[in-house]
Every structure is written in structure tokens, then in C-alpha cells.
Amino acid sequence: MLDHAVGYRAVLRLPEDVSALDLSDEELRQWLRSKHRSKRRGTLESADWDGEGDVRLGKSAVVSVTIDDDAHGARRRLTRFVETNDRGTWLISVFALSSRSNGEAVVIEAGMLDVEPERAIRDVAPPRIIRNLLARTVVRDGAAHLTSAPVRVDVDDVAALVAVIKDAERRVPVVVATSLSRDTDEVWQRTIADLTAMSVGVAATYVVTDAAAVALAAMLPPSHRVPPGRVRTFVTDVDLGLPADGARHRVLGPATFARSIRGGRVALPLQSLHAEGIRKHFLGHELPKDVRRGMRLLIDAESRRIRDARISTIVAERGETTLATGGAVETRSVTDTGTTEATVSSSVESREPGALSIGLKDRVARFVRRWLGASNLEDGHFDALDSLLAKAAGEKSAYEQLFAEAGARETRLADQLLALNERIDELELVAASEAQDALDLRRERDWLRTSMTSEQRAALAIVPDDSAWAGPESVRELVARLTPGDEEHAAFARVQFTGNDAGPLSVDERDPIGRYASALWLYVRVLHDYAEAKAGGWSGNMHMYLTNDDGPMGTRCPRDRHASTESDSVLQNKGWRQERIFTIPDSAGTLVPKEMFAHFRPTHRDTFAPRMHYFDDTDRSGKVFIGYIGPHLTNTKTN
């Protein structure tokens, strides 16, 4: 089996009257025929094969088939298609499983060779065979319906959708998208089909019409609702009775859509980002026991087939040297003087007297009996022994290669494990830091409570935040709130983002649960309230605002989360200074470069450690411009 990173896996349970082996074989062959060079953009020279083995379909494409049926009537087949192009080497694996006890199932995996798992999850698209299979037959996961296109939900379908959301048996996430209005129902359906193109087969997608939106909202608690224009992904084990459970089911807002729709189509980066969490959820969960066992048996059978084929190839390459092929062969005898003479013979019995001693002949006979089980010594036995030794040598060479490959795989896995452990260590440090911040805030709160009189406490009663300041679900949504457009936030009057989407996207990929987005949004509010204070006549800078307890009222963050400038090592390095130059609009609206050394840091505990670099322009325009949100820029620790 080729060592590869799996970026996509779909488990399809088929109806009892549909053969998993036949249907998957038909669709795979049909898909590969569409790639024949006679077709537009085709690359394959052939799309036909028969039985087990490896078949080359083109210059850089191979299909391999492994069959593993058992005596109990279970049928299993693994078909892999490997193709190399200018973007890399791609591997599609189709596991077809059929048994009387567990029914019909097809598992389809797609991956890439020689890449990290994160890249495979991001770059691998669902194979076309997935859409074709879902279009041909009904596939369900619990109560959820897996389809090739989103399912439309009208008023009469709302109760069934809620049942799907609550279903404890389903394993796939459920994506629910609510239309903005009746006029946008059809456009919304197409938009969601675009958005979920990278998660076909691994999520059940439902588009709620405007007419059904009210009924759905009435059947879901506030913590789990899907407001118009939003897309919510419900993972498994939904608990509608627990408000805190709502945080597990991420919401994608219209602000993110506004920045990612080009020409009526959803941009590929957003498709990949939305599908990434779904795929990780699916890849990270254990497979059903019967599916896992069937796949394991097929992989073991494939390993045996590949090993045997490799041994046969090595033996064939070495060539078979026979001692007798119907003609004369050269033998050697030891003379009394110790010299070696060449004699010619066609059989052991016709050798010259003295060519083989009795003792040597007995040893040869015992050798033949031991390894061939033959009682009488014949010329053909030497050919058989030669083949046996050649095969043994071939097996040794093959096993050495297999052990070397296994060692290389073990090294790669060890590196991946080390990286994961380092990431866990980083997260533990971040969690410890945030826990300490929370403890410090509680201590400060308790001290204030004990120090203040009842009248003072009443005068400073805490008023809950306006819902308008609710945190974004992602950094990309945060960015959308701070840029001009229909979805701009009230904060835009004082804080504007002028950077690009690459940094925010990388932060979201690193942190799919949105922890960084929440922290960065706090800093946006700090900047907003600071700019408001400046507009109100207060004179000072951000450092003074954060450190002066007698300063103006407004949102603040822990002081160590802000840096007014960079370290000397950065300031004295021309290249590193250049990295921190971003643009802001001048009075005429023209973008001009500015050095942005001041920044906020959600954490300083890891090398990724996202940063928010800004330029304080409050004295001129009354605004603060954020030029960069993304991974830590280069310094002595990241270099």
C-alpha cells in the first residue's frame, strides 16, 4: 500500500437490494472512461482491467485491484487509482464490502502522496464517483440523507429536519442553511451547493426556505437556531436541552459570504475552509466496527498481494540458473592432487567414477530430501533447488525493501506525532495562560467588591454587552465586519481592516473552533473604545489607555497582550521591518505604506502565535487601521 495522507473519506451504507461491489465498479469504470484521452482533457490511454493485479492505464496512472472473499459469503474488493500530474500524486481508494450480516457498504478515500495531512484535507476534492453514487441510489446515515446536492426544506419538512439534527445514530455532520427571503430561495440553494461542494458525501446538507424559517426557529432553542442568511454545521450528539451545547455547532455568517462570493460563485478558499472542520470531524472519529474490520482485511490482503508480486519480480530479474536444461552442464570433481577438473555429464548416474564421493552424494541426497521431500536424487531436483534458493533470496531482498519502507513510514509517523505533541504542549501553555488571566480578573473583581461600598457598587452596576458586540465565528468574519460593505460592523467607524485574507485564513485553519477569533475581537473593541475616547477629547496613546486606571471608561485587555513596538532585533533588521509595512488610506483614499510595529498578541506561547498589527491614525482620521492579522511575523524566535 502506498504511503499517503488521507484528505477525504466517505462511508456510504447502501440499500440491501444494491450490490456495493457492482455499483462501485460500474461508477469507477464510468468515471475513468470520462478521463480517456479521447475525451476533453483526458489523460488515460485505457480504462479497462480485469481481475486482481496492477494495470497501467496511462503514462502516469495505475489501477490496482485486491479481492478478499471468505467462506462465509462475505465479498470484499479494494480498487485503487493512482495518478500523477503537475500538482502531485493523487490516490483514490474504493473499498466495497458486502456481507449477509452487515449489508452493503462502500468506503471512498481520497488522498495525496508525500504531503502533510493538513494539505491533503485542504486540497483534495471529493472524487466525482461520490456524486455519481449519491445520484444513483439512496444513501442514509441514521435519519440523515446524503445527497449530491442540498435538500430543500419546506414548511412540511421542518419536523423531519429537526429529527435529523437530534438523531443520536447519525455519524455525519448536518449543514443547515436558512434563506434570507422568499426572493432569494433559489439563489441561496445554488450558493449553498457551491459552499458545500468540498463536503459532498461527508455531510448532509439542507437548505431551509424563507417560508420554513419561522417554523424551524420555533422548534429549536435560541442556542441552536439558524438565523436567516446563516449556515450552521451540527456535529453529532446534539443536545437541544443544553444551551452550552450550542457552542459546538459552528455558524457561518453572511459577512463571510460577502467577501467570498465572486461572480455568483463561492470562492474555493471558503469552500475548503468550511469543509475542513467537517472532514476533520469525520476522519477523527472511529469507523463502524464492521467497516473497520472489512477495510483491515482488504489492506492485509493487498499487502500480501504486493509482497508476492514484488518477490516474483525480483526472482524474475535475478533469472533462473538451471543446472540441467536438456543439454550438457559443467561439473567439477576433486582429484587426488587437490586440483579441480571440468567434466561433462547429463545425469548423476553417468558421471565419471570418482566425480562425487559417496559421502558428498549422501549429503546432496539428504539436502534434496530436506528441502524438496524427494527420496531419490534426480537431475530435475537441482533445478528445483535452484528455483527455491532464488525465491528465498528474492524474498529476503523483498523483505529488506519492505522493512526499509516500514522504517521510513515509522519515521514520518514519529515526526507527525512529535508535531502533534508540540501542538498539544502549545495549547496547554495557552490554556494555562488564559486560566491565569481569568484568575487574576476574578481576584481583581473580588478585591473591588470588598473595597467598594454598597452605593459605589450600585453606581457601577454592570450592564450586559449589546448583542451587536457578540463575537465572530471566525477571523474571516471578523475581517468582514471591519471592511466596507453591507455587513460592516458599527466598529468600522473607528477601526478598519486594510490587509488581505491570507493571514486570517491561515489563523482559521489553525484554530477551527474560533478561540483566536474571540480574542482578536476583544482587541478590536479595545481599539474602538480607545478611538472613541480620543474623539471625546482624551489625550494619550494606547499604552496609557491600557495602563492608566484613572483613564477614560472603555474596554481593556490584559496589559501583556499589547506591544507598543517591536524588539530591537526586529527594528534593526531591514527585512523584518519590511514585513511589518502595511497600507492605510490617505485623505484622498489612496493606499499609502505605513510601518505597523504596534500589535496585539492573543498568546506569546507558541511560534504560530497570531498577531494583530495596527496603525494609530486617531489624531488625523479618528480611526485605527489594522494592516495585518495572521501568524507571528519573522523574529529571532520564529526564524
C-alpha positions as CSV (number, residue, x, y, z in Angstrom):
1,M,0.0,0.0,0.0
2,L,1.3,3.4,-0.9
3,D,2.1,5.7,2.0
4,H,-0.3,8.7,1.7
5,A,-2.2,11.3,3.6
6,V,-6.0,10.9,3.5
7,G,-7.8,14.1,3.0
8,Y,-11.3,12.8,2.3
9,R,-13.3,9.7,3.5
10,A,-16.9,8.9,2.9
11,V,-18.7,5.9,4.3
12,L,-21.9,5.0,2.3
13,R,-24.4,2.5,3.5
14,L,-26.4,1.2,0.5
15,P,-29.9,-0.3,0.4
16,E,-30.0,-4.1,0.7
17,D,-31.0,-4.6,-2.9
18,V,-28.0,-2.7,-4.2
19,S,-24.7,-4.5,-4.7
20,A,-21.8,-2.5,-3.3
21,L,-19.3,-4.3,-5.5
22,D,-21.2,-4.0,-8.7
23,L,-22.3,-0.4,-8.2
24,S,-18.9,0.9,-7.2
25,D,-17.2,-1.0,-10.0
26,E,-19.6,0.4,-12.6
27,E,-19.2,4.0,-11.4
28,L,-15.5,3.8,-11.1
29,R,-15.1,2.5,-14.6
30,Q,-17.5,5.1,-15.9
31,W,-15.5,7.9,-14.2
32,L,-12.2,6.6,-15.6
33,R,-13.7,6.3,-19.1
34,S,-14.5,10.0,-18.9
35,K,-10.8,10.6,-18.3
36,H,-9.8,8.7,-21.5
37,R,-7.6,10.8,-23.8
38,S,-10.3,10.7,-26.5
39,K,-12.3,13.0,-24.1
40,R,-11.7,16.6,-23.5
41,R,-8.7,17.0,-21.2
42,G,-8.5,13.2,-21.0
43,T,-5.2,11.7,-19.9
44,L,-5.8,7.9,-19.8
45,E,-4.8,5.6,-22.6
46,S,-7.2,2.9,-21.3
47,A,-9.9,2.5,-18.8
48,D,-10.3,-1.3,-18.8
49,W,-9.0,-4.0,-16.4
50,D,-10.0,-7.5,-15.3
51,G,-9.5,-9.4,-12.1
52,E,-6.8,-8.8,-9.5
53,G,-3.5,-7.1,-10.0
54,D,-2.0,-3.8,-11.2
55,V,-2.8,-2.3,-14.6
56,R,-1.3,0.7,-16.2
57,L,-3.9,3.0,-17.7
58,G,-1.6,5.7,-18.9
59,K,1.8,7.2,-18.7
60,S,1.2,8.3,-15.1
61,A,-1.9,6.4,-14.0
62,V,-2.3,2.9,-12.5
63,V,-5.3,1.0,-11.2
64,S,-4.8,-1.9,-8.7
65,V,-7.4,-4.4,-7.6
66,T,-7.4,-6.7,-4.5
67,I,-10.1,-9.3,-3.9
68,D,-10.7,-10.9,-0.5
69,D,-13.8,-13.1,-0.3
70,D,-14.3,-15.6,2.5
71,A,-16.1,-18.9,3.1
72,H,-19.0,-17.3,4.9
73,G,-20.3,-15.5,1.9
74,A,-18.7,-12.1,2.6
75,R,-17.3,-10.3,-0.5
76,R,-14.7,-7.6,-0.3
77,R,-12.9,-5.7,-3.0
78,L,-10.4,-2.8,-2.9
79,T,-9.7,-0.8,-6.0
80,R,-7.1,2.0,-6.0
81,F,-6.5,4.5,-8.7
82,V,-3.2,6.4,-8.6
83,E,-2.4,9.3,-10.9
84,T,0.4,11.9,-11.1
85,N,0.0,15.4,-12.5
86,D,1.7,18.7,-12.1
87,R,0.1,19.2,-8.8
88,G,1.2,16.0,-7.2
89,T,0.3,12.3,-6.9
90,W,-3.3,11.6,-6.1
91,L,-4.8,8.3,-4.8
92,I,-8.4,7.3,-4.8
93,S,-9.3,4.1,-2.9
94,V,-12.7,2.4,-3.2
95,F,-13.5,-0.3,-0.5
96,A,-16.6,-2.3,-1.5
97,L,-17.9,-4.5,1.3
98,S,-20.8,-7.0,1.2
99,S,-22.0,-9.5,3.8
100,R,-25.2,-11.1,4.9
101,S,-24.9,-9.7,8.5
102,N,-23.7,-6.2,7.8
103,G,-25.2,-5.4,4.4
104,E,-23.7,-3.3,1.6
105,A,-21.2,-0.5,2.2
106,V,-18.8,1.5,0.1
107,V,-15.9,3.5,1.6
108,I,-14.2,6.0,-0.6
109,E,-11.0,7.7,0.4
110,A,-9.0,10.3,-1.5
111,G,-5.5,11.5,-0.6
112,M,-2.1,12.6,-1.8
113,L,1.3,11.1,-1.6
114,D,4.2,12.9,0.1
115,V,2.2,15.7,1.6
116,E,1.2,16.6,5.2
117,P,-2.4,15.6,6.3
118,E,-3.4,19.3,6.6
119,R,-2.6,19.9,2.9
120,A,-4.5,16.8,1.8
121,I,-7.6,17.9,3.8
122,R,-7.4,21.3,2.2
123,D,-6.6,20.4,-1.4
124,V,-8.3,17.0,-2.1
125,A,-11.7,17.4,-3.7
126,P,-14.5,14.8,-3.4
127,P,-13.9,12.3,-6.3
128,R,-16.6,12.5,-9.0
129,I,-17.6,8.9,-8.3
130,I,-19.1,10.2,-5.0
131,R,-21.6,12.5,-6.7
132,N,-22.5,9.8,-9.2
133,L,-23.1,7.2,-6.5
134,L,-25.2,9.5,-4.5
135,A,-27.2,10.4,-7.6
136,R,-27.9,6.8,-8.4
137,T,-29.1,5.4,-5.1
138,V,-30.4,6.4,-1.7
139,V,-27.8,6.7,1.0
140,R,-28.7,7.4,4.6
141,D,-26.7,7.8,7.8
142,G,-29.2,7.3,10.6
143,A,-32.0,9.7,9.7
144,A,-29.8,11.9,7.6
145,H,-30.0,11.8,3.8
146,L,-26.6,12.0,2.0
147,T,-27.2,13.6,-1.5
148,S,-25.2,15.0,-4.3
149,A,-26.9,18.4,-3.9
150,P,-28.5,20.2,-0.9
151,V,-32.0,19.0,0.1
152,R,-34.7,21.8,0.0
153,V,-36.7,22.1,3.3
154,D,-40.2,23.5,3.0
155,V,-42.7,24.0,5.9
156,D,-43.9,20.4,5.8
157,D,-40.3,19.1,6.1
158,V,-39.2,21.1,9.2
159,A,-40.1,18.4,11.7
160,A,-38.1,15.8,9.8
161,L,-35.1,18.1,9.7
162,V,-35.2,18.6,13.4
163,A,-35.3,14.8,13.8
164,V,-32.2,14.6,11.7
165,I,-30.4,17.2,13.8
166,K,-31.4,15.3,17.0
167,D,-30.7,11.8,15.7
168,A,-28.3,10.1,18.1
169,E,-27.4,7.4,15.5
170,R,-26.1,9.6,12.7
171,R,-22.3,9.9,12.3
172,V,-22.1,12.7,9.6
173,P,-22.5,16.4,10.4
174,V,-25.6,18.1,9.2
175,V,-25.3,21.5,7.5
176,V,-28.4,23.7,7.8
177,A,-28.7,27.0,5.8
178,T,-31.6,29.3,6.2
179,S,-32.7,31.6,3.3
180,L,-32.7,35.3,3.7
181,S,-36.1,35.9,1.9
182,R,-38.5,34.2,-0.5
183,D,-36.9,36.1,-3.4
184,T,-33.5,34.5,-2.6
185,D,-34.6,30.9,-2.1
186,E,-33.4,29.6,-5.4
187,V,-30.1,31.7,-5.4
188,W,-29.5,30.5,-1.8
189,Q,-29.9,26.9,-2.9
190,R,-27.2,27.3,-5.6
191,T,-24.9,29.3,-3.3
192,I,-25.1,26.6,-0.6
193,A,-24.4,23.9,-3.2
194,D,-21.3,25.8,-4.1
195,L,-20.3,26.3,-0.5
196,T,-20.6,22.6,0.4
197,A,-19.0,21.2,-2.8
198,M,-16.0,20.1,-0.9
199,S,-18.0,18.2,1.7
200,V,-20.3,16.2,-0.6
201,G,-20.6,12.7,0.8
202,V,-19.4,13.5,4.3
203,A,-22.2,15.9,5.4
204,A,-25.9,16.0,4.9
205,T,-26.9,19.5,3.7
206,Y,-30.3,21.1,4.0
207,V,-31.5,24.5,2.7
208,V,-34.4,25.9,4.6
209,T,-36.7,28.2,2.6
210,D,-37.9,31.5,3.8
211,A,-41.4,30.1,4.4
212,A,-40.0,27.3,6.6
213,A,-37.6,29.5,8.6
214,V,-40.1,30.6,11.2
215,A,-41.3,27.0,11.8
216,L,-37.6,25.9,12.2
217,A,-36.9,28.7,14.7
218,A,-39.9,27.7,16.7
219,M,-38.7,24.1,17.1
220,L,-35.1,25.0,18.1
221,P,-34.0,26.7,21.3
222,P,-32.2,30.1,20.9
223,S,-28.8,28.5,21.5
224,H,-29.3,26.2,18.4
225,R,-31.2,28.3,15.9
226,V,-30.1,29.1,12.4
227,P,-31.0,32.8,11.7
228,P,-31.7,33.8,8.1
229,G,-28.6,34.1,5.9
230,R,-26.6,31.8,8.3
231,V,-25.1,28.4,7.7
232,R,-24.8,26.1,10.8
233,T,-23.0,22.8,11.0
234,F,-24.5,20.5,13.6
235,V,-21.9,17.8,14.6
236,T,-23.0,14.6,16.2
237,D,-24.7,14.1,19.6
238,V,-26.7,17.3,19.6
239,D,-28.3,18.2,23.0
240,L,-31.1,20.8,22.4
241,G,-31.8,20.9,26.1
242,L,-28.3,22.2,27.0
243,P,-27.7,25.8,25.9
244,A,-23.9,25.4,26.3
245,D,-24.1,22.7,23.6
246,G,-24.8,25.3,21.0
247,A,-21.2,26.4,21.0
248,R,-20.2,23.1,19.5
249,H,-22.2,23.7,16.3
250,R,-20.4,26.5,14.3
251,V,-22.3,29.2,12.5
252,L,-21.0,30.8,9.3
253,G,-22.4,34.4,8.9
254,P,-23.3,36.4,5.9
255,A,-20.4,38.7,6.4
256,T,-18.0,36.0,5.4
257,F,-20.1,35.2,2.3
258,A,-20.0,38.8,1.3
259,R,-16.2,38.6,1.0
260,S,-16.1,35.2,-0.7
261,I,-18.6,35.3,-3.5
262,R,-17.2,36.2,-6.9
263,G,-19.4,36.2,-9.9
264,G,-22.2,34.4,-8.1
265,R,-19.8,31.6,-7.0
266,V,-18.4,30.8,-3.6
267,A,-14.6,31.2,-3.7
268,L,-12.6,28.0,-3.3
269,P,-10.8,29.1,-0.1
270,L,-14.1,29.4,1.7
271,Q,-15.3,26.0,0.3
272,S,-12.1,24.4,1.7
273,L,-12.3,26.2,5.0
274,H,-16.0,25.2,5.5
275,A,-15.3,21.6,4.6
276,E,-12.1,21.3,6.7
277,G,-13.8,21.1,10.0
278,I,-16.4,18.6,8.7
279,R,-13.7,16.4,7.2
280,K,-11.5,16.5,10.3
281,H,-14.6,15.6,12.4
282,F,-15.3,12.6,10.1
283,L,-11.6,11.5,9.8
284,G,-11.1,11.8,13.5
285,H,-14.0,9.6,14.5
286,E,-13.7,5.8,14.7
287,L,-15.2,3.9,11.8
288,P,-18.0,1.4,12.5
289,K,-16.7,-1.9,13.6
290,D,-17.8,-3.9,10.6
291,V,-16.4,-1.3,8.2
292,R,-13.1,-1.1,10.0
293,R,-12.7,-4.9,10.0
294,G,-13.5,-5.1,6.3
295,M,-11.1,-2.4,5.4
296,R,-8.4,-4.0,7.5
297,L,-8.8,-7.4,5.9
298,L,-8.6,-5.8,2.4
299,I,-5.5,-3.8,3.3
300,D,-3.8,-7.0,4.7
301,A,-4.8,-8.9,1.5
302,E,-3.4,-6.1,-0.6
303,S,-0.1,-6.2,1.4
304,R,0.2,-9.9,0.7
305,R,-0.5,-9.5,-3.0
306,I,2.0,-6.7,-3.3
307,R,4.6,-8.6,-1.4
308,D,4.1,-11.7,-3.5
309,A,4.3,-9.7,-6.7
310,R,7.4,-8.0,-5.6
311,I,9.1,-11.3,-4.8
312,S,8.1,-12.7,-8.2
313,T,9.6,-9.6,-9.9
314,I,12.9,-9.8,-8.0
315,V,13.2,-13.6,-8.7
316,A,12.5,-13.0,-12.4
317,E,15.0,-10.2,-12.5
318,R,17.7,-12.4,-11.0
319,G,16.9,-15.1,-13.6
320,E,16.8,-18.8,-13.1
321,T,20.1,-20.6,-13.5
322,T,19.4,-24.2,-14.1
323,L,21.9,-26.9,-13.6
324,A,20.4,-29.0,-16.4
325,T,18.2,-27.9,-19.3
326,G,18.4,-30.9,-21.5
327,G,22.0,-30.3,-22.6
328,A,25.4,-30.8,-21.1
329,V,26.3,-28.9,-17.9
330,E,29.7,-28.4,-16.4
331,T,30.5,-30.2,-13.1
332,R,33.7,-30.3,-11.1
333,S,35.5,-33.1,-9.3
334,V,38.3,-33.0,-6.8
335,T,41.3,-35.1,-7.8
336,D,43.8,-36.8,-5.5
337,T,46.2,-33.9,-6.0
338,G,43.6,-31.3,-5.0
339,T,43.1,-29.7,-8.4
340,T,39.7,-29.1,-10.0
341,E,38.8,-30.7,-13.3
342,A,35.8,-29.9,-15.5
343,T,33.7,-32.9,-16.7
344,V,30.6,-33.1,-18.7
345,S,27.6,-35.1,-17.8
346,S,23.9,-35.1,-18.3
347,S,22.9,-37.2,-15.3
348,V,24.3,-38.1,-11.9
349,E,24.4,-41.8,-12.8
350,S,26.6,-41.1,-15.9
351,R,29.2,-39.0,-14.2
352,E,32.8,-40.3,-14.3
353,P,33.7,-42.6,-11.5
354,G,35.0,-40.6,-8.6
355,A,33.4,-37.3,-9.7
356,L,31.3,-37.4,-6.5
357,S,32.3,-39.1,-3.3
358,I,29.8,-41.4,-1.6
359,G,29.7,-39.0,1.4
360,L,29.1,-36.0,-0.8
361,K,26.4,-37.8,-2.7
362,D,24.7,-38.8,0.5
363,R,24.8,-35.2,1.7
364,V,23.3,-34.0,-1.5
365,A,20.6,-36.6,-1.2
366,R,19.8,-35.5,2.4
367,F,19.7,-31.9,1.2
368,V,17.2,-32.8,-1.5
369,R,15.1,-34.8,0.9
370,R,15.1,-32.0,3.5
371,W,14.1,-29.2,1.1
372,L,12.1,-31.0,-1.6
373,G,10.8,-34.1,0.2
374,A,12.2,-36.4,-2.5
375,S,13.6,-39.8,-1.7
376,N,15.5,-40.4,-4.9
377,L,18.1,-38.0,-6.4
378,E,17.3,-36.8,-9.9
379,D,18.7,-34.1,-12.2
380,G,15.5,-32.1,-12.0
381,H,15.9,-31.7,-8.3
382,F,18.8,-29.3,-8.9
383,D,16.6,-27.1,-11.0
384,A,14.0,-27.1,-8.2
385,L,16.6,-26.4,-5.6
386,D,18.0,-23.5,-7.7
387,S,14.5,-22.0,-8.0
388,L,13.9,-22.5,-4.3
389,L,17.1,-20.7,-3.4
390,A,16.4,-17.9,-5.9
391,K,12.9,-17.4,-4.5
392,A,14.4,-17.4,-0.9
393,A,16.9,-14.8,-2.0
394,G,14.2,-12.8,-3.7
395,E,12.0,-13.0,-0.5
396,K,15.0,-11.8,1.6
397,S,15.6,-8.8,-0.8
398,A,11.8,-8.0,-0.9
399,Y,11.5,-8.1,2.9
400,E,14.6,-5.9,3.2
401,Q,12.9,-3.4,1.0
402,L,9.6,-3.7,2.8
403,F,11.4,-3.2,6.2
404,A,13.1,-0.2,4.8
405,E,9.8,1.3,3.7
406,A,8.2,0.5,7.0
407,G,11.1,2.2,8.8
408,A,10.6,5.3,6.6
409,R,6.9,5.3,7.4
410,E,7.6,4.9,11.1
411,T,10.0,7.9,10.9
412,R,7.3,10.0,9.2
413,L,4.7,9.0,11.7
414,A,7.1,9.7,14.6
415,D,7.6,13.2,13.1
416,Q,3.9,13.7,12.9
417,L,3.4,12.5,16.4
418,L,6.1,14.9,17.6
419,A,4.5,17.8,15.8
420,L,1.1,16.9,17.4
421,N,2.7,16.6,20.9
422,E,4.3,20.0,20.4
423,R,0.9,21.4,19.4
424,I,-0.6,19.9,22.5
425,D,2.1,21.5,24.6
426,E,1.4,24.8,22.9
427,L,-2.3,24.6,23.6
428,E,-1.7,23.6,27.2
429,L,0.5,26.6,27.7
430,V,-2.1,28.8,26.1
431,A,-4.8,27.3,28.3
432,A,-2.7,27.8,31.4
433,S,-2.0,31.4,30.4
434,E,-5.7,32.1,29.8
435,A,-6.6,30.4,33.1
436,Q,-4.1,32.6,34.9
437,D,-5.7,35.7,33.2
438,A,-9.1,34.6,34.4
439,L,-7.9,34.0,37.9
440,D,-6.3,37.5,38.0
441,L,-9.5,39.0,36.8
442,R,-11.5,37.2,39.5
443,R,-9.1,38.3,42.2
444,E,-9.4,41.9,41.0
445,R,-13.2,41.6,40.9
446,D,-13.3,40.2,44.4
447,W,-11.0,42.9,45.7
448,L,-13.2,45.6,44.1
449,R,-16.3,44.1,45.6
450,T,-14.8,44.1,49.1
451,S,-13.3,47.6,48.8
452,M,-16.4,49.3,47.5
453,T,-19.4,50.5,49.5
454,S,-22.9,49.3,48.5
455,E,-23.6,52.7,47.0
456,Q,-20.5,52.5,44.8
457,R,-21.4,49.0,43.7
458,A,-24.9,50.2,42.7
459,A,-23.5,53.1,40.8
460,L,-21.1,50.8,38.8
461,A,-23.7,48.1,38.1
462,I,-22.5,46.1,35.2
463,V,-24.7,46.4,32.1
464,P,-24.6,43.4,29.8
465,D,-23.0,43.9,26.4
466,D,-25.1,44.8,23.4
467,S,-25.7,41.8,21.2
468,A,-24.1,43.8,18.4
469,W,-20.7,43.1,20.0
470,A,-21.2,39.3,20.0
471,G,-18.0,37.6,18.9
472,P,-17.5,36.4,15.3
473,E,-17.3,32.7,14.5
474,S,-14.1,33.1,12.6
475,V,-11.3,35.6,11.9
476,R,-12.5,35.9,8.3
477,E,-15.9,37.0,9.7
478,L,-14.1,39.5,12.0
479,V,-12.3,40.9,8.9
480,A,-15.6,41.2,7.0
481,R,-17.0,43.3,9.9
482,L,-14.1,45.8,9.6
483,T,-14.3,46.3,5.8
484,P,-16.7,48.4,3.8
485,G,-19.9,46.6,2.7
486,D,-23.4,45.7,3.7
487,E,-22.2,43.6,6.7
488,E,-19.8,46.1,8.2
489,H,-20.0,46.4,12.0
490,A,-20.5,49.6,14.0
491,A,-16.9,49.3,15.0
492,F,-15.9,50.2,11.4
493,A,-16.5,53.8,12.2
494,R,-13.3,53.7,14.3
495,V,-11.5,50.5,13.3
496,Q,-10.8,49.4,9.7
497,F,-9.0,46.4,8.3
498,T,-6.8,47.1,5.3
499,G,-4.9,43.8,4.9
500,N,-5.6,40.7,2.8
501,D,-7.4,37.5,3.5
502,A,-4.3,35.1,3.5
503,G,-3.4,35.7,7.2
504,P,-7.0,35.4,8.6
505,L,-7.5,32.2,6.6
506,S,-4.3,30.6,8.0
507,V,-5.5,31.5,11.5
508,D,-8.9,29.9,10.9
509,E,-7.2,26.8,9.5
510,R,-5.1,26.6,12.7
511,D,-7.9,27.2,15.1
512,P,-11.2,25.9,13.6
513,I,-13.1,26.4,17.0
514,G,-12.6,30.2,16.9
515,R,-10.7,30.8,20.1
516,Y,-8.3,33.3,18.4
517,A,-11.3,35.0,16.7
518,S,-12.8,35.7,20.1
519,A,-9.6,37.1,21.5
520,L,-8.9,39.3,18.4
521,W,-12.5,40.7,18.6
522,L,-11.8,41.8,22.2
523,Y,-8.8,43.8,20.9
524,V,-11.0,45.3,18.2
525,R,-13.3,46.6,20.9
526,V,-10.3,47.9,22.8
527,L,-9.2,49.8,19.7
528,H,-12.7,51.1,19.1
529,D,-13.2,52.3,22.7
530,Y,-9.7,53.9,22.7
531,A,-10.5,55.7,19.4
532,E,-13.9,56.9,20.9
533,A,-12.0,58.2,23.9
534,K,-9.6,60.1,21.7
535,A,-12.6,61.5,19.7
536,G,-14.1,62.6,23.0
537,G,-11.1,64.8,23.9
538,W,-8.9,62.4,25.9
539,S,-5.2,62.9,25.1
540,G,-3.0,59.8,25.3
541,N,-1.8,56.7,23.5
542,M,-2.8,53.1,23.6
543,H,-0.2,52.2,26.3
544,M,-1.5,54.9,28.5
545,Y,-5.1,53.8,27.9
546,L,-4.3,50.3,29.0
547,T,-2.1,51.1,32.0
548,N,-3.8,54.2,33.5
549,D,-6.6,53.1,35.8
550,D,-7.7,56.7,36.0
551,G,-8.1,56.9,32.3
552,P,-11.4,57.1,30.3
553,M,-14.1,54.5,30.6
554,G,-13.9,51.7,28.0
555,T,-13.0,48.1,27.2
556,R,-9.5,47.0,28.1
557,C,-7.4,43.8,27.9
558,P,-4.5,42.5,30.0
559,R,-1.5,44.7,29.5
560,D,0.8,42.0,28.4
561,R,-1.4,41.3,25.4
562,H,-0.3,44.6,23.8
563,A,3.1,45.7,22.5
564,S,3.7,49.3,21.5
565,T,6.6,48.5,19.3
566,E,8.9,45.6,18.2
567,S,12.1,44.4,19.8
568,D,15.4,45.9,18.9
569,S,16.4,42.8,16.9
570,V,13.4,43.4,14.6
571,L,13.8,47.1,14.3
572,Q,17.5,46.7,13.3
573,N,16.7,44.1,10.7
574,K,15.7,45.6,7.4
575,G,13.9,42.5,6.1
576,W,11.9,42.0,9.2
577,R,11.0,45.7,9.3
578,Q,9.8,45.4,5.7
579,E,7.4,42.6,6.7
580,R,5.7,45.0,9.1
581,I,4.9,47.6,6.5
582,F,1.2,47.7,5.5
583,T,-1.1,50.2,3.9
584,I,-3.7,52.7,5.1
585,P,-5.9,55.1,3.0
586,D,-4.8,58.8,3.0
587,S,-7.2,61.7,2.8
588,A,-7.8,61.1,-0.9
589,G,-8.4,57.4,-0.4
590,T,-5.1,56.3,-1.9
591,L,-3.4,53.5,0.0
592,V,0.0,54.5,1.4
593,P,2.5,52.3,3.3
594,K,3.0,52.7,7.0
595,E,5.2,50.8,9.5
596,M,3.0,48.9,11.9
597,F,5.1,47.9,14.9
598,A,2.4,48.1,17.5
599,H,0.4,44.9,17.8
600,F,-1.9,42.8,20.0
601,R,-1.0,39.1,20.8
602,P,-3.6,36.6,21.8
603,T,-0.8,34.4,23.0
604,H,3.0,34.6,23.0
605,R,3.5,30.9,24.0
606,D,3.9,29.3,20.5
607,T,5.7,30.1,17.3
608,F,2.4,30.4,15.3
609,A,1.1,32.9,17.9
610,P,-1.2,35.1,15.7
611,R,-0.7,38.9,15.8
612,M,-2.8,41.9,15.0
613,H,-0.7,44.8,13.8
614,Y,-2.2,48.2,13.7
615,F,-1.5,51.9,12.9
616,D,-2.9,54.6,15.3
617,D,-4.3,57.3,13.0
618,T,-6.7,58.8,15.5
619,D,-5.0,62.2,15.5
620,R,-5.6,62.6,11.8
621,S,-8.6,60.5,10.7
622,G,-10.0,59.4,14.1
623,K,-9.5,55.8,13.1
624,V,-7.2,52.9,13.8
625,F,-6.2,50.8,10.8
626,I,-5.4,47.1,11.2
627,G,-3.0,46.1,8.5
628,Y,-2.3,42.5,9.4
629,I,-3.9,39.6,11.2
630,G,-2.1,36.3,10.8
631,P,0.8,34.1,12.1
632,H,3.6,35.7,14.0
633,L,5.9,37.6,11.6
634,T,9.6,36.8,11.5
635,N,11.8,37.5,14.5
636,T,14.5,35.7,16.4
637,K,12.1,33.1,17.8
638,T,10.4,32.2,14.6
639,N,13.5,32.4,12.4
